Amino acid sequence: MKIKLAILEKDSEYLNHIVSFFNTKYSDKLETYSFTDYEKAITNLSNVRIDVFIASDEFSVNVDKLPRYCGFAYLVDTPDIENVNDQRVICKYQKVDLIYKQILSIYAEKAGSISGLKLDGENTRIVAFNSVSGGTGASTVAASYSVYLASKGKKVLYLNLEKFGTSDAFFSGEGQFNMSDIIFALKSKKTNMSLKLESCVRQDISGVHFYSHSPLALDMLELNCEEMVRLVSELKLMGSYDYLVIDSDFSLDKQTRNFLSMAHFIIWVGDGSEISNEKITRAYEALAILENNADAPIINRIMLIYNKFSNKTGKSIGDIGLKSIGGAPRYEHATTAQVIEQLSKKEMFDKII
């Protein structure tokens, strides 16, 4: 299925440039029509059933006359313009890839439940990371595992669902949208989620894909387990990624256990300290009791990684049935980027690929 895009622009040189780019890179996703004449553009919106219409702000578009299924935005010269005539805007002088993502977002909001670009996601592996004891660097390990996968040529999405977590501490990439936009789309239930997710994703120089954190942490508090399940299901159905690496808060409540049941592997991260070991042992024993009669217990998918382990003070947990796959020492005076670089080379990750 292709999105039908119409572009109305007086600058023919710019128009030819952007159309040529779309036709070269996104020919499988966009069917692009270009116009320099307002009346011809308006006439073709219905005749061709255009999905998204973007027009230079040199034109005054009567949006009330546009077909109800047609999304709209003005093209503007500078990024500091927030809207034109109360309508959405797209800065024309930015990377065309970013313009494409904004077009996807506009279409997603108009398309509603139309199926869009969903594919078979049965080959997508889900690996969830939790910190049972806190302060053990589970997010850093999850980010490092994502970099490890990318270095192996895998297409990976790092998804931070912690209430106060942030992907931006580990990854950076260009884009306009963030997790707040995704949460709003999940809440509205009127957006084509697969397209919305594609429009919001960013890519780090390491190759890892991610979503920028919500500017306001309170937005993450609005995300419940049911919506997290839907989010991961949509990502899996898209079939765009080999691996989804989920970094989430730890809990033994039923909703969280149901959410974690989507994962192929669940990685707990401890540091070998007495307190950490005690908390992990108690959590594992409690989970074993809770899942005594479960049809598909998640306890069988849990593995342990030791992070920030000290040979002087750290100890491995005794034989409680929890499989340990390796660990890493504390890297003194290292930046986050340096720690991730070191961790991503660890052989322990070979056991979860």
FIKETI-338794 format. One record per residue (C-alpha): residue number from 1; x, y, z. Coordinates in steps of 0.1 Angstrom, whole numbers, plus 5000, padded with zeros to 4 digits. Layout:
FIKETI-338794
+--------+------+------+------+
: kollum :    u :    v :    w :
+--------+------+------+------+
:    NUM :    X :    Y :    Z :
...
+--------+------+------+------+
END
This chain:
FIKETI-338794
+--------+------+------+------+
: kollum :    u :    v :    w :
+--------+------+------+------+
:      1 : 5000 : 5000 : 5000 :
:      2 : 5014 : 5034 : 4990 :
:      3 : 5006 : 5068 : 5005 :
:      4 : 4994 : 5092 : 4978 :
:      5 : 5012 : 5125 : 4984 :
:      6 : 5005 : 5159 : 4967 :
:      7 : 5030 : 5187 : 4969 :
:      8 : 5020 : 5223 : 4959 :
:      9 : 5051 : 5246 : 4955 :
:     10 : 5059 : 5276 : 4933 :
:     11 : 5096 : 5269 : 4934 :
:     12 : 5099 : 5244 : 4906 :
:     13 : 5136 : 5237 : 4913 :
:     14 : 5128 : 5227 : 4949 :
:     15 : 5097 : 5208 : 4938 :
:     16 : 5118 : 5187 : 4913 :
:     17 : 5144 : 5180 : 4939 :
:     18 : 5121 : 5167 : 4966 :
:     19 : 5099 : 5147 : 4942 :
:     20 : 5131 : 5131 : 4927 :
:     21 : 5143 : 5122 : 4962 :
:     22 : 5109 : 5106 : 4972 :
:     23 : 5107 : 5087 : 4939 :
:     24 : 5143 : 5074 : 4944 :
:     25 : 5142 : 5064 : 4980 :
:     26 : 5106 : 5059 : 4989 :
:     27 : 5090 : 5046 : 4956 :
:     28 : 5077 : 5016 : 4974 :
:     29 : 5059 : 5037 : 5000 :
:     30 : 5049 : 5070 : 4983 :
:     31 : 5031 : 5079 : 4951 :
:     32 : 5040 : 5115 : 4946 :
:     33 : 5021 : 5142 : 4926 :
:     34 : 5035 : 5177 : 4922 :
:     35 : 5018 : 5209 : 4913 :
:     36 : 5027 : 5246 : 4908 :
:     37 : 4991 : 5256 : 4901 :
:     38 : 4966 : 5258 : 4931 :
:     39 : 4935 : 5250 : 4911 :
:     40 : 4950 : 5219 : 4895 :
:     41 : 4962 : 5206 : 4928 :
:     42 : 4928 : 5211 : 4945 :
:     43 : 4910 : 5193 : 4916 :
:     44 : 4933 : 5163 : 4918 :
:     45 : 4929 : 5158 : 4956 :
:     46 : 4896 : 5141 : 4950 :
:     47 : 4902 : 5127 : 4916 :
:     48 : 4933 : 5108 : 4926 :
:     49 : 4922 : 5104 : 4963 :
:     50 : 4953 : 5121 : 4978 :
:     51 : 4961 : 5110 : 5013 :
:     52 : 4985 : 5138 : 5023 :
:     53 : 4986 : 5173 : 5008 :
:     54 : 5015 : 5197 : 5016 :
:     55 : 5015 : 5232 : 5002 :
:     56 : 5038 : 5262 : 5003 :
:     57 : 5027 : 5289 : 5027 :
:     58 : 5027 : 5312 : 4996 :
:     59 : 4993 : 5297 : 4989 :
:     60 : 4962 : 5302 : 5011 :
:     61 : 4945 : 5268 : 5014 :
:     62 : 4909 : 5265 : 5025 :
:     63 : 4913 : 5234 : 5046 :
:     64 : 4876 : 5231 : 5052 :
:     65 : 4872 : 5223 : 5015 :
:     66 : 4898 : 5194 : 5016 :
:     67 : 4885 : 5158 : 5016 :
:     68 : 4880 : 5145 : 5051 :
:     69 : 4905 : 5117 : 5046 :
:     70 : 4933 : 5141 : 5034 :
:     71 : 4959 : 5152 : 5059 :
:     72 : 4974 : 5187 : 5054 :
:     73 : 5004 : 5208 : 5063 :
:     74 : 5020 : 5240 : 5051 :
:     75 : 5056 : 5240 : 5038 :
:     76 : 5076 : 5269 : 5055 :
:     77 : 5111 : 5283 : 5050 :
:     78 : 5123 : 5283 : 5086 :
:     79 : 5120 : 5258 : 5115 :
:     80 : 5109 : 5284 : 5141 :
:     81 : 5074 : 5288 : 5126 :
:     82 : 5050 : 5268 : 5147 :
:     83 : 5019 : 5270 : 5126 :
:     84 : 5003 : 5289 : 5097 :
:     85 : 4966 : 5298 : 5099 :
:     86 : 4964 : 5273 : 5128 :
:     87 : 4976 : 5245 : 5106 :
:     88 : 5005 : 5221 : 5110 :
:     89 : 5038 : 5231 : 5093 :
:     90 : 5068 : 5213 : 5078 :
:     91 : 5101 : 5231 : 5073 :
:     92 : 5111 : 5225 : 5037 :
:     93 : 5148 : 5231 : 5043 :
:     94 : 5157 : 5200 : 5063 :
:     95 : 5168 : 5164 : 5055 :
:     96 : 5142 : 5150 : 5032 :
:     97 : 5141 : 5118 : 5053 :
:     98 : 5128 : 5139 : 5082 :
:     99 : 5101 : 5154 : 5059 :
:    100 : 5091 : 5119 : 5050 :
:    101 : 5087 : 5110 : 5086 :
:    102 : 5065 : 5140 : 5092 :
:    103 : 5044 : 5130 : 5062 :
:    104 : 5040 : 5095 : 5077 :
:    105 : 5029 : 5111 : 5110 :
:    106 : 5002 : 5132 : 5092 :
:    107 : 4989 : 5102 : 5073 :
:    108 : 4989 : 5080 : 5105 :
:    109 : 4967 : 5105 : 5123 :
:    110 : 4943 : 5106 : 5094 :
:    111 : 4944 : 5069 : 5085 :
:    112 : 4930 : 5056 : 5117 :
:    113 : 4926 : 5019 : 5116 :
:    114 : 4937 : 5014 : 5080 :
:    115 : 4962 : 4985 : 5080 :
:    116 : 4991 : 5004 : 5064 :
:    117 : 5025 : 4988 : 5063 :
:    118 : 5022 : 4958 : 5087 :
:    119 : 5042 : 4927 : 5079 :
:    120 : 5048 : 4893 : 5095 :
:    121 : 5067 : 4898 : 5127 :
:    122 : 5071 : 4862 : 5137 :
:    123 : 5109 : 4865 : 5133 :
:    124 : 5112 : 4894 : 5156 :
:    125 : 5129 : 4884 : 5189 :
:    126 : 5120 : 4903 : 5221 :
:    127 : 5146 : 4906 : 5249 :
:    128 : 5135 : 4924 : 5281 :
:    129 : 5159 : 4938 : 5307 :
:    130 : 5150 : 4944 : 5343 :
:    131 : 5168 : 4956 : 5374 :
:    132 : 5154 : 4937 : 5404 :
:    133 : 5177 : 4953 : 5430 :
:    134 : 5181 : 4988 : 5415 :
:    135 : 5213 : 5007 : 5407 :
:    136 : 5229 : 4979 : 5389 :
:    137 : 5230 : 4995 : 5354 :
:    138 : 5204 : 4974 : 5337 :
:    139 : 5196 : 5002 : 5312 :
:    140 : 5233 : 5005 : 5303 :
:    141 : 5235 : 4968 : 5298 :
:    142 : 5203 : 4968 : 5277 :
:    143 : 5217 : 4997 : 5256 :
:    144 : 5250 : 4978 : 5252 :
:    145 : 5233 : 4947 : 5241 :
:    146 : 5215 : 4968 : 5215 :
:    147 : 5248 : 4981 : 5202 :
:    148 : 5261 : 4945 : 5202 :
:    149 : 5232 : 4934 : 5180 :
:    150 : 5237 : 4963 : 5156 :
:    151 : 5274 : 4954 : 5153 :
:    152 : 5263 : 4919 : 5142 :
:    153 : 5242 : 4934 : 5114 :
:    154 : 5209 : 4930 : 5132 :
:    155 : 5182 : 4956 : 5129 :
:    156 : 5174 : 4965 : 5165 :
:    157 : 5151 : 4988 : 5183 :
:    158 : 5159 : 4998 : 5219 :
:    159 : 5126 : 5006 : 5237 :
:    160 : 5129 : 5023 : 5271 :
:    161 : 5096 : 5020 : 5289 :
:    162 : 5108 : 5029 : 5324 :
:    163 : 5087 : 5055 : 5341 :
:    164 : 5117 : 5078 : 5345 :
:    165 : 5141 : 5063 : 5320 :
:    166 : 5156 : 5079 : 5289 :
:    167 : 5169 : 5065 : 5256 :
:    168 : 5187 : 5098 : 5250 :
:    169 : 5212 : 5090 : 5277 :
:    170 : 5226 : 5063 : 5254 :
:    171 : 5216 : 5072 : 5218 :
:    172 : 5211 : 5103 : 5197 :
:    173 : 5196 : 5108 : 5163 :
:    174 : 5176 : 5134 : 5142 :
:    175 : 5139 : 5136 : 5144 :
:    176 : 5110 : 5157 : 5156 :
:    177 : 5088 : 5133 : 5175 :
:    178 : 5093 : 5114 : 5208 :
:    179 : 5076 : 5090 : 5232 :
:    180 : 5050 : 5115 : 5241 :
:    181 : 5037 : 5114 : 5205 :
:    182 : 5035 : 5076 : 5207 :
:    183 : 5017 : 5077 : 5240 :
:    184 : 4992 : 5102 : 5227 :
:    185 : 4986 : 5079 : 5196 :
:    186 : 4981 : 5049 : 5219 :
:    187 : 4956 : 5068 : 5240 :
:    188 : 4936 : 5082 : 5211 :
:    189 : 4932 : 5048 : 5194 :
:    190 : 4925 : 5066 : 5162 :
:    191 : 4960 : 5066 : 5147 :
:    192 : 4975 : 5040 : 5124 :
:    193 : 5001 : 5029 : 5149 :
:    194 : 5025 : 5012 : 5125 :
:    195 : 5029 : 5044 : 5105 :
:    196 : 5031 : 5065 : 5136 :
:    197 : 5058 : 5043 : 5151 :
:    198 : 5078 : 5045 : 5118 :
:    199 : 5075 : 5083 : 5117 :
:    200 : 5088 : 5087 : 5153 :
:    201 : 5118 : 5064 : 5153 :
:    202 : 5153 : 5078 : 5152 :
:    203 : 5186 : 5060 : 5145 :
:    204 : 5219 : 5063 : 5164 :
:    205 : 5253 : 5063 : 5147 :
:    206 : 5258 : 5028 : 5161 :
:    207 : 5228 : 5016 : 5140 :
:    208 : 5205 : 5012 : 5169 :
:    209 : 5169 : 5025 : 5164 :
:    210 : 5152 : 5042 : 5194 :
:    211 : 5125 : 5066 : 5205 :
:    212 : 5135 : 5099 : 5221 :
:    213 : 5122 : 5102 : 5257 :
:    214 : 5091 : 5121 : 5267 :
:    215 : 5100 : 5158 : 5275 :
:    216 : 5077 : 5154 : 5305 :
:    217 : 5082 : 5123 : 5326 :
:    218 : 5046 : 5125 : 5337 :
:    219 : 5036 : 5113 : 5302 :
:    220 : 5053 : 5080 : 5309 :
:    221 : 5033 : 5076 : 5341 :
:    222 : 5001 : 5076 : 5319 :
:    223 : 5013 : 5045 : 5300 :
:    224 : 4997 : 5014 : 5314 :
:    225 : 5006 : 4977 : 5308 :
:    226 : 4978 : 4971 : 5284 :
:    227 : 4991 : 5000 : 5262 :
:    228 : 5027 : 4987 : 5265 :
:    229 : 5014 : 4953 : 5253 :
:    230 : 4997 : 4970 : 5223 :
:    231 : 5029 : 4990 : 5216 :
:    232 : 5052 : 4960 : 5215 :
:    233 : 5026 : 4940 : 5195 :
:    234 : 5024 : 4967 : 5169 :
:    235 : 5062 : 4969 : 5167 :
:    236 : 5064 : 4931 : 5163 :
:    237 : 5037 : 4931 : 5136 :
:    238 : 5055 : 4957 : 5116 :
:    239 : 5083 : 4932 : 5110 :
:    240 : 5108 : 4960 : 5107 :
:    241 : 5132 : 4948 : 5134 :
:    242 : 5151 : 4916 : 5140 :
:    243 : 5152 : 4924 : 5178 :
:    244 : 5132 : 4945 : 5202 :
:    245 : 5152 : 4953 : 5233 :
:    246 : 5128 : 4964 : 5260 :
:    247 : 5141 : 4982 : 5291 :
:    248 : 5113 : 4983 : 5317 :
:    249 : 5107 : 4987 : 5354 :
:    250 : 5105 : 4956 : 5375 :
:    251 : 5074 : 4943 : 5392 :
:    252 : 5058 : 4910 : 5400 :
:    253 : 5022 : 4921 : 5395 :
:    254 : 5000 : 4902 : 5371 :
:    255 : 4999 : 4929 : 5345 :
:    256 : 5037 : 4932 : 5343 :
:    257 : 5041 : 4894 : 5342 :
:    258 : 5016 : 4893 : 5313 :
:    259 : 5037 : 4920 : 5295 :
:    260 : 5069 : 4902 : 5301 :
:    261 : 5054 : 4870 : 5287 :
:    262 : 5059 : 4885 : 5252 :
:    263 : 5097 : 4883 : 5257 :
:    264 : 5118 : 4854 : 5244 :
:    265 : 5144 : 4862 : 5270 :
:    266 : 5142 : 4882 : 5302 :
:    267 : 5175 : 4895 : 5316 :
:    268 : 5179 : 4904 : 5352 :
:    269 : 5209 : 4925 : 5361 :
:    270 : 5226 : 4924 : 5395 :
:    271 : 5260 : 4935 : 5408 :
:    272 : 5269 : 4906 : 5430 :
:    273 : 5266 : 4927 : 5462 :
:    274 : 5250 : 4911 : 5493 :
:    275 : 5219 : 4933 : 5490 :
:    276 : 5215 : 4928 : 5453 :
:    277 : 5218 : 4890 : 5456 :
:    278 : 5193 : 4889 : 5484 :
:    279 : 5167 : 4909 : 5465 :
:    280 : 5172 : 4888 : 5434 :
:    281 : 5168 : 4856 : 5454 :
:    282 : 5137 : 4868 : 5471 :
:    283 : 5121 : 4880 : 5438 :
:    284 : 5130 : 4847 : 5420 :
:    285 : 5115 : 4826 : 5448 :
:    286 : 5083 : 4848 : 5449 :
:    287 : 5080 : 4845 : 5411 :
:    288 : 5083 : 4807 : 5413 :
:    289 : 5054 : 4806 : 5438 :
:    290 : 5033 : 4829 : 5417 :
:    291 : 5039 : 4808 : 5386 :
:    292 : 5035 : 4774 : 5401 :
:    293 : 5005 : 4766 : 5380 :
:    294 : 5011 : 4789 : 5350 :
:    295 : 5006 : 4776 : 5315 :
:    296 : 5036 : 4795 : 5302 :
:    297 : 5058 : 4806 : 5331 :
:    298 : 5082 : 4834 : 5324 :
:    299 : 5106 : 4822 : 5351 :
:    300 : 5121 : 4797 : 5326 :
:    301 : 5131 : 4826 : 5303 :
:    302 : 5150 : 4845 : 5329 :
:    303 : 5188 : 4848 : 5328 :
:    304 : 5212 : 4868 : 5351 :
:    305 : 5240 : 4892 : 5341 :
:    306 : 5263 : 4906 : 5367 :
:    307 : 5273 : 4942 : 5361 :
:    308 : 5297 : 4964 : 5380 :
:    309 : 5309 : 4932 : 5396 :
:    310 : 5338 : 4935 : 5421 :
:    311 : 5361 : 4905 : 5426 :
:    312 : 5368 : 4918 : 5461 :
:    313 : 5333 : 4923 : 5474 :
:    314 : 5310 : 4906 : 5449 :
:    315 : 5297 : 4871 : 5451 :
:    316 : 5276 : 4850 : 5428 :
:    317 : 5241 : 4840 : 5439 :
:    318 : 5238 : 4804 : 5451 :
:    319 : 5221 : 4776 : 5432 :
:    320 : 5185 : 4789 : 5431 :
:    321 : 5177 : 4778 : 5396 :
:    322 : 5186 : 4811 : 5380 :
:    323 : 5210 : 4808 : 5350 :
:    324 : 5239 : 4833 : 5350 :
:    325 : 5254 : 4841 : 5315 :
:    326 : 5283 : 4863 : 5325 :
:    327 : 5292 : 4897 : 5338 :
:    328 : 5313 : 4928 : 5336 :
:    329 : 5334 : 4948 : 5360 :
:    330 : 5329 : 4984 : 5371 :
:    331 : 5346 : 5007 : 5347 :
:    332 : 5360 : 5035 : 5368 :
:    333 : 5361 : 5071 : 5355 :
:    334 : 5345 : 5060 : 5322 :
:    335 : 5319 : 5080 : 5303 :
:    336 : 5285 : 5063 : 5295 :
:    337 : 5296 : 5060 : 5258 :
:    338 : 5329 : 5043 : 5269 :
:    339 : 5311 : 5019 : 5292 :
:    340 : 5287 : 5009 : 5264 :
:    341 : 5316 : 5004 : 5240 :
:    342 : 5333 : 4980 : 5264 :
:    343 : 5301 : 4962 : 5274 :
:    344 : 5290 : 4957 : 5238 :
:    345 : 5321 : 4936 : 5231 :
:    346 : 5313 : 4911 : 5259 :
:    347 : 5309 : 4875 : 5249 :
:    348 : 5281 : 4870 : 5273 :
:    349 : 5257 : 4886 : 5248 :
:    350 : 5265 : 4857 : 5224 :
:    351 : 5242 : 4836 : 5246 :
:    352 : 5211 : 4857 : 5239 :
:    353 : 5212 : 4861 : 5201 :
+--------+------+------+------+
END
